[in-house]
């Protein structure tokens, strides 16, 4: 590909580099972000490219095998009403495996996403080899590498010919490139809402995909009002994971279990590391005074060894403990703006938002997405005193707001309905 002319007809408002690296400018608008977004992304690419090159022979063998598997499964399972759907996995395994029963499902994998495919013997298309083009461009600022990236993606998609591609964002460079190529090839793209959009991280994803599948009416209204997107292109999927509600909780050995869910804001601003450490220490001390068991769940991006050293005496969740297990073991969960806190509220856990970071955040109590919100650790301690003296937690539970996040419907059934509706639109039914 010598020019970008054919793609300029699809996305005429931006040059290719500006389009693919749009999110660099997004972070420039966030006042508390101090680290340079381009530098952070460059470091991440260096790591992933180095890791991929180290295991390139083995990964190349696996990638070829599972690409053939995708073809074989499609060839011998051709049915009129089945569509070829490629998912870009994030953590939607439950949704992917559910849809797989009704359509020809494959994966667009990167890094550890291969494990999902291998474990479930699913065909996939690998994208790990694409990082090298982005890294080369950032090194040399030669647009030829971006043309090569687009051409490589186009080659991959022409081979597998999916009807739909389901992304978890359309703001990161590779995802934007996939969405752009899909528009040229007539492949319908859907973005599945993957996180909370608020004052901390403004909603910037969901601008490019043909359709956006959001958690609830609140988020649909945001897309329509802020981005002026057509409401017909925004579907309410609901929370894309199965949820089991928590039953009545009584004290275990005269203690309730409290967990603080960490976030990695220091990745964007190193000054916030000490703030997080101090917050965890304070909550640990409060729980000690009130006779509550306390544990800290680190963010995947945390330097665990450093955190354990800095917070001597604070209990941490086990290194490989999955979130589901942490939520099951905890009676009370606390965080600033972790999506896991909203998930805890969905499960009828006591979910407390501590809004003490030096940045703006939506009040989730007002939105009906958590039990209570507090500005300070002193306010939090006052509320925890009431909980510590209660025989059970029934009186502290609140009704979750399904307009904020829809939890009453099965996400698999709803996804299938959405595909059927889009098919009707395509066929003008």
C-alpha positions in Angstrom: 0.0 0.0 0.0 1.7 3.2 -1.2 -1.0 5.6 -0.1 -3.7 6.0 2.4 -6.1 7.5 -0.2 -8.6 4.7 -0.1 -8.9 5.0 3.7 -9.2 8.8 3.6 -12.6 8.3 1.9 -13.7 6.4 5.1 -12.1 8.6 7.7 -11.4 12.0 5.9 -11.2 14.2 9.0 -7.8 13.0 10.3 -4.4 11.9 9.1 -3.6 8.3 9.8 -1.1 8.9 12.7 -3.6 11.3 14.4 -6.4 8.8 13.9 -4.5 5.7 15.3 -2.9 7.6 18.2 -5.9 9.7 19.1 -5.7 8.6 22.7 -2.4 10.3 23.2 -4.3 13.6 23.0 -7.0 12.2 25.3 -4.6 11.9 28.2 -3.2 15.3 27.6 -6.6 16.7 28.6 -6.6 14.9 32.0 -5.0 17.3 34.6 -3.7 14.7 37.0 -1.9 12.6 34.4 1.8 13.6 34.5 3.6 10.8 32.6 3.7 11.2 28.8 1.2 8.9 27.1 3.4 8.3 24.1 6.3 7.3 26.3 4.2 4.9 28.3 2.9 3.3 25.2 6.3 3.1 23.7 7.7 1.3 26.7 4.7 -1.1 26.7 5.3 -1.9 23.0 9.0 -2.5 23.6 8.1 -5.1 26.2 5.4 -6.9 24.1 7.6 -7.0 20.9 10.6 -8.3 22.8 8.4 -11.0 24.5 6.8 -12.0 21.2 10.2 -12.2 19.4 11.5 -14.4 22.2 8.8 -17.0 21.6 8.1 -16.3 18.0 8.7 -19.9 16.7 6.4 -21.5 19.1 3.7 -18.8 18.8 4.0 -19.0 15.0 3.3 -22.7 15.1 0.3 -22.3 17.4 -1.0 -19.3 15.4 -1.0 -21.3 12.1 -2.6 -24.3 13.8 -5.5 -22.4 15.3 -6.0 -20.3 12.2 -6.5 -23.6 10.3 -8.8 -24.8 13.1 -11.0 -21.7 12.5 -11.3 -22.5 8.8 -12.0 -26.2 9.4 -14.8 -25.5 11.9 -16.4 -22.9 9.6 -16.1 -25.2 6.5 -17.8 -28.2 8.1 -20.4 -26.1 10.1 -21.9 -23.9 7.4 -25.5 -23.1 8.3 -27.6 -20.3 6.8 -28.5 -18.5 9.9 -25.0 -18.7 11.5 -22.7 -15.7 11.3 -18.9 -15.6 11.6 -18.1 -13.6 14.6 -14.6 -12.7 15.7 -14.2 -11.5 19.3 -11.3 -9.5 20.6 -11.2 -11.0 24.1 -10.9 -8.8 27.2 -12.6 -10.8 29.9 -15.8 -11.8 28.1 -15.1 -15.6 28.1 -18.6 -16.3 29.5 -20.2 -14.2 26.7 -17.9 -15.7 24.0 -18.6 -19.3 24.9 -22.4 -18.6 25.1 -22.5 -17.0 21.6 -20.3 -19.9 20.3 -23.3 -22.3 20.6 -25.2 -20.3 18.0 -22.6 -18.7 15.7 -19.2 -19.5 14.2 -17.0 -17.8 16.8 -13.3 -17.2 16.6 -10.9 -14.9 18.4 -8.6 -12.0 17.5 -5.9 -12.7 20.0 -3.0 -10.8 21.5 -0.6 -12.2 24.1 -2.4 -14.2 26.8 -5.7 -14.2 24.9 -4.3 -17.3 23.2 -4.9 -19.2 26.4 -8.7 -18.6 26.1 -8.6 -20.0 22.5 -6.4 -23.0 23.4 -8.3 -23.9 26.5 -11.6 -23.9 24.6 -10.1 -25.3 21.4 -11.3 -22.3 19.4 -9.8 -21.0 16.1 -8.1 -17.6 16.2 -6.3 -14.9 14.3 -3.2 -13.6 16.0 -2.3 -9.9 16.1 0.8 -10.0 18.3 3.0 -9.5 15.2 1.4 -6.1 14.5 3.0 -4.3 17.5 6.3 -4.1 15.6 4.8 -1.7 13.1 3.6 0.7 15.8 6.9 0.5 17.6 8.8 1.2 14.4 6.6 4.2 13.6 7.1 5.7 17.0 10.9 5.2 16.7 11.2 6.7 13.2 8.0 8.6 12.6 7.9 7.1 9.1 4.3 6.7 8.0 5.2 3.7 5.8 5.0 1.5 9.0 1.4 2.5 9.5 0.6 1.7 5.9 2.2 -1.7 6.5 0.1 -2.2 9.6 -3.1 -1.5 7.8 -2.1 -3.8 4.9 -1.3 -6.6 7.3 -4.6 -6.3 9.1 -6.4 -6.2 5.7 -4.7 -9.4 4.6 -5.7 -11.2 7.8 -9.3 -10.1 7.6 -9.6 -11.0 3.9 -8.5 -14.5 4.7 -11.0 -15.1 7.5 -13.9 -13.0 6.1 -15.9 -12.5 9.4 -19.4 -11.0 9.4 -18.8 -9.3 12.7 -15.9 -8.2 14.8 -16.5 -7.5 18.5 -14.0 -5.2 20.1 -13.5 -4.2 23.7 -12.5 -0.6 22.7 -11.9 1.4 19.6 -9.5 4.0 21.0 -6.2 2.0 21.2 -4.1 2.0 17.9 -4.5 -1.7 16.9 -8.2 -1.7 17.7 -8.7 1.5 15.7 -6.8 0.0 12.8 -9.0 -3.1 12.9 -12.2 -1.0 13.0 -10.9 1.1 10.1 -10.1 -1.9 7.9 -13.4 -3.4 8.7 -15.3 -0.4 7.4 -13.5 -0.8 4.0 -14.2 -4.5 3.9 -17.9 -4.2 4.9 -17.4 -6.0 8.2 -19.7 -4.9 11.0 -17.9 -3.8 14.2 -19.3 -3.8 17.7 -17.7 -2.5 20.8 -18.7 -4.1 24.1 -18.6 -1.6 26.9 -15.8 -2.6 29.2 -15.4 -0.1 32.0 -16.8 2.9 33.9 -16.7 6.2 32.1 -16.6 9.1 34.5 -14.6 12.2 35.5 -11.5 10.1 36.2 -11.3 8.7 32.6 -13.6 10.6 30.3 -15.6 8.5 27.8 -13.6 8.6 24.5 -14.0 5.1 23.2 -17.0 4.0 21.1 -16.6 6.7 18.4 -15.5 4.4 15.5 -17.3 1.1 15.9 -20.5 0.7 14.0 -22.4 -0.2 17.1 -21.7 0.1 20.8 -23.2 -2.3 23.4 -23.4 -0.6 26.7 -24.2 -1.6 30.3 -27.3 0.4 30.8 -29.6 3.3 29.9 -27.3 5.8 31.7 -24.4 5.0 29.4 -26.6 5.0 26.2 -27.7 8.5 27.1 -24.1 9.6 27.5 -23.2 8.3 24.0 -26.2 10.0 22.4 -25.8 13.3 24.3 -22.0 13.6 24.3 -21.0 12.0 21.0 -24.3 12.7 19.2 -24.3 9.1 18.1 -27.5 7.7 16.6 -29.5 6.0 19.4 -30.3 3.2 16.9 -26.6 2.3 16.9 -26.3 2.1 20.7 -27.7 -1.1 22.3 -28.2 -1.9 26.0 -26.4 -5.2 26.5 -26.3 -5.1 30.2 -23.4 -6.3 32.3 -21.6 -8.8 30.0 -20.8 -11.3 32.8 -23.0 -13.7 34.7 -23.7 -12.5 38.2 -24.9 -14.3 41.3 -26.3 -12.3 44.1 -25.0 -12.5 47.7 -27.3 -13.9 50.3 -27.8 -12.7 53.9 -24.3 -12.4 55.6 -23.6 -13.0 59.2 -20.4 -12.5 61.0 -17.8 -15.1 60.5 -16.0 -15.8 63.9 -17.3 -12.4 65.1 -15.6 -10.6 62.2 -16.6 -9.2 58.8 -14.1 -9.3 55.9 -13.1 -6.0 54.3 -11.2 -5.7 51.0 -9.7 -2.6 49.4 -9.6 -2.8 45.6 -6.4 -1.1 44.4 -6.1 0.9 41.2 -2.9 1.8 39.2 -3.2 5.6 38.9 0.5 5.9 39.6 1.2 4.4 36.2 0.0 7.8 34.9 1.3 9.9 37.8 4.1 8.5 40.1 3.1 10.9 42.8 -0.1 9.0 43.4 1.8 5.8 44.6 2.4 7.2 48.1 -1.2 8.4 48.2 -2.5 4.9 47.6 -0.1 3.4 50.2 -1.3 5.9 52.8 -4.9 5.2 52.0 -4.5 1.4 52.4 -2.6 1.9 55.6 -5.4 4.1 57.1 -8.1 1.6 56.2 -6.0 -1.2 57.6 -5.7 0.7 60.9 -9.4 1.5 61.0 -10.3 -2.1 60.5 -7.9 -3.1 63.2 -9.6 -0.7 65.7 -13.0 -2.0 64.8 -12.3 -5.7 64.8 -12.7 -6.1 61.1 -10.5 -8.4 59.0 -8.7 -6.4 56.2 -7.1 -7.5 53.0 -5.7 -5.5 50.1 -6.3 -6.7 46.5 -3.5 -5.2 44.3 -4.2 -4.0 40.8 -2.6 -6.2 38.1 -0.2 -3.4 37.3 1.0 -3.0 40.9 4.6 -3.7 41.9 3.5 -6.3 44.4 6.9 -6.7 46.0 7.3 -3.0 46.5 3.8 -2.6 47.9 4.2 -5.4 50.4 7.5 -3.8 51.6 5.9 -0.4 51.9 2.8 -1.7 53.7 4.4 -4.2 56.1 1.7 -5.9 58.2 -1.1 -5.4 55.7 -2.6 -8.7 54.4 -2.7 -9.1 50.5 -4.8 -11.4 48.5 -3.0 -14.3 47.0 -1.0 -13.5 43.8 -3.1 -15.7 41.5 -6.5 -15.2 43.3 -9.1 -14.4 40.7 -11.5 -11.4 41.3 -14.5 -13.7 41.6 -12.9 -15.4 44.6 -12.0 -12.1 46.2 -15.5 -10.9 45.9 -16.9 -14.2 47.3 -14.7 -14.0 50.4 -15.3 -10.3 51.1 -18.3 -8.9 52.9 -17.4 -5.3 52.5 -15.4 -3.9 49.5 -13.9 -0.4 49.2 -12.4 1.5 46.3 -12.1 4.8 44.6 -13.4 4.0 41.1 -12.7 0.3 40.4 -15.2 -1.4 38.1 -15.0 -4.3 40.5 -16.7 -2.2 43.2 -19.8 -1.9 40.9 -19.6 -5.6 40.3 -19.6 -6.1 44.1 -22.7 -4.0 44.4 -24.4 -6.1 41.7 -23.8 -9.1 43.9 -25.5 -7.4 46.8 -22.2 -6.9 48.6 -21.6 -3.8 50.8 -19.7 -1.6 48.2 -18.2 1.6 49.6 -16.7 4.3 47.4 -13.9 6.3 49.0 -13.6 9.4 46.9 -10.4 10.7 48.5 -8.0 10.8 45.5 -7.1 14.3 44.3 -9.2 14.0 41.2 -12.8 14.3 40.1 -15.0 11.2 40.1 -18.7 10.4 39.7 -20.6 9.7 42.9 -21.7 6.1 42.5 -24.1 6.3 45.4 -26.0 9.0 43.7 -26.1 6.9 40.5 -27.2 3.8 42.4 -24.0 1.9 41.6 -22.7 1.4 45.2 -23.9 1.3 48.8 -22.4 4.5 50.1 -19.8 7.1 48.9 -17.5 9.0 51.2 -15.0 11.9 50.8 -12.7 11.1 53.7 -11.4 8.1 55.7 -13.0 9.7 58.8 -16.4 9.4 57.2 -15.7 5.9 56.1 -14.6 4.9 59.7 -17.8 6.3 61.1 -19.9 4.1 58.8 -17.7 1.0 59.4 -18.3 1.4 63.1 -22.1 0.8 62.5 -21.3 -2.2 60.3 -18.9 -3.7 62.9 -21.5 -3.7 65.6 -24.3 -5.3 63.4 -25.1 -9.0 63.7 -25.8 -9.1 59.9 -25.5 -6.8 56.9 -29.1 -6.9 55.7 -29.8 -3.4 56.9 -26.9 -1.9 55.0 -27.8 -3.3 51.6 -29.3 -1.0 49.0 -31.2 -1.6 45.7 -28.9 -1.6 42.7 -29.9 0.8 39.9 -30.5 -1.2 36.7 -30.8 2.0 34.7 -27.1 2.5 35.5 -26.1 -1.1 34.8 -28.7 -3.6 33.6 -28.3 -6.9 35.5 -31.7 -8.5 35.0 -31.1 -10.0 31.6 -28.9 -12.8 30.4 -26.1 -11.1 28.4 -25.8 -14.0 26.0 -29.5 -14.0 25.1 -29.4 -10.2 24.7 -26.3 -10.3 22.5 -28.0 -12.8 20.2 -31.0 -10.5 20.0 -28.8 -7.6 19.0 -27.1 -9.6 16.2 -30.6 -10.5 14.9 -31.7 -6.9 15.0 -28.6 -5.7 13.1 -29.2 -8.5 10.5 -32.7 -7.1 10.0 -31.3 -3.6 9.5 -28.8 -5.0 7.0 -31.5 -6.7 5.0 -33.9 -3.8 5.4 -36.5 -5.9 7.1 
